[in-house]
């Protein structure tokens, strides 16, 4: 039965009363009482099955539409394919978060007018970022939603709480609309080419990035009840993380502590570096990448006891491009070199060979460092070879599709390999998530491709390239994307940079990667 025929059936006893004469008043009253009695069960069901957050709404859709196991006819609503829909679907107010009545805690993101825009194919390519805010911890909802009907996105595989007291708890749903429609975005291939700038930017009249929050039916964040909690203690000893390549995380508030999950409800602890022997030579750690590495080196140098950093800037660059960090008696010398990764289309592949990493001395001599380097960097130290190399491409090439990222890595491959050969171990670091809302307007419409969904697909292509092309005994992958995507807005400084506590956590992750690399080297000796 369609929504229209269902509504006609419900109203039929009242509509038949039109034009009844005075002698038939008694019969009219009888019919009215019968009609009212027939409506009582419907009203009762509407109130009892609706979760408290959703409130009661007048709807003539089948009641199954409000449950997780909805089985609906294929007919589309009257608003589908309308010009107003194409304009409205990219507005967060068009959507609602609705808590579902089901056997397991779940919710749906669906149109605020589910009857008019029921089962619309034009709503089948929307994308969202969803987080669960428990009282003391925040989780990214990483599962892919399923649709039923089209335009109704059901989230049922929700992350449990780790440390909340009790076996069940509730959480707020933070749902951000990324795009109301963007063909090819979910696969990372918005166009058929390696570079999607011209192909995509000109056709974004209905595919512009939104970034606005979607609320529940009552105008506030929806509350999901009945969620499970592992009820762990924060001082419990967790097993070590055996890999850093896939690292979903939880942010514990208010102490801003990160907890990583090897499996659902099973935290893992980051491996820690042991202290070097007193008489051993310092180890050289090199960061090669974008401006996030410029911030991260300060935290890493502090963690490793390398102390203050000396900076240098290449001509025509607005910010420091190189750094050397080290103090007298420090166990580590940490260096940084900035590089633009823009893809082969921009012809900067040779930039990756502009520095000599065969020794610390060669690196320093090739860069515009002042003569007053820290006294700790003695002649003996200058001859040391690199112990660990960290590489990141950054988000400077948002135009690259998955195909373009793969092609770019292939073209940069020889330059990467030469650097890898000069280091005992190498870690490729994922590109972190971004906030397109803060991208300066002078950058143009970068948000179309410089967004977390597209970056996730680029990261996946990069990780696959690393694992299939390079020696995995010597090269590994570090996922910082997951932990940054779970961050609240307050943890960001701008569209691509973060508050200091995030880089302090990066330093812990870098140190964990160094320790795992050391263990791999021991097993191969």
Secondary structure, 3 states (H helix, E strand, C coil): CCHHHHHHHHHHHHHCCCCCCHHHHHHHHHHHHHHHHHHHHHHHHHHHHCCCCCCCCCCCCCHHHHECCCCCCCCCCCCCCCHHHHHHCCCHHHEEEEECECCCCCEEEEECCCCCCCCCHHHCCCEEEEEEECCCEEEECCCCCEECCCCCEEECCCCCECCCCCCEEEEEEEEEEEECCCCCCCCCCCCCCCECHHHHHCCCCCCCCCCCEECECCCCCCEEEEEEECCCCCCCCCCECCCCCCCCEEEECCCCEEEEEEECCEEEECCCCCCCCCCCCCEEEEEEECHHHHHHHHHHHHHCCCCCEEEECCCCCCCCCEEEECCCCCCEEEEEEECCCCCHHHCCHHHHHCCCCCCHHHHHHCCCCCCCCCCCCCHHHHCCCEEEEEECCCCCCCCECHHHHHHHHHHHHHHHHHHHHCEEEEEEECCCCCCHHHCCHHHCCHHHCCCHHHHHHHHHHHHHHHHHHCCCCCEEEECCHHHHHCCCHHHECCCCCECHHHHHHHHHHHHHHHHHHHHHHHHHC
